[in-house]
Amino acid sequence: MQLNFHRVGGEALYLYWPVILIGVSVLLLVNPIRIFYYRSRMWLLYSLVRSHTQAYNDSANVLSGVFSLLVSTLSSGETSTSATCSAR
C-alpha cells in the first residue's frame, strides 16, 4: 500500500515517514513497560545481542533464516516455502 502525504504534511513528512516508522518501532521494541508482548520483545533483543556478541551458533542461523525469509516475503509479496523446506 502506498500512501501520499503531500496534502497532509507536506514534502517533509513524505520524506521522513520511514524514519518516523523505524523510530517508533525501535521505541516499542525497547519499551521497558510490561505491555505489548514483553517476554517476546525481550527474547528478540536478547537473541539479537547474543547472536552478534558470541561465536557462530545455532540461534544465529535460525535468526538469519527468519530475517532473510521475512525480507524476501516483504519485498516480493509472496512466500517461498521451497527455501524453508530445503534448509533442513
DADAUR-V270478 format. One line per field, one symbol per residue. ss: DSSP state (H for helix, E for strand, C for the rest). burial: 1 if it has 24 or more other C-alpha atoms within 12 Angstrom, else 0. Layout:
BEGIN
ss = ???
burial = ???
END
This chain:
BEGIN
ss = CCCCCCCCCHHHHHHHHHHHHHHHHHHHHCCCCCCCCHHHHHHHHHHHHHHHHCCCCHHHHHHHHHHHHHHHHHHHCCCCHHHHHCCC
burial = 0000000000000000000000000000100000000000000000000000000000000010000010000000000000000000
END
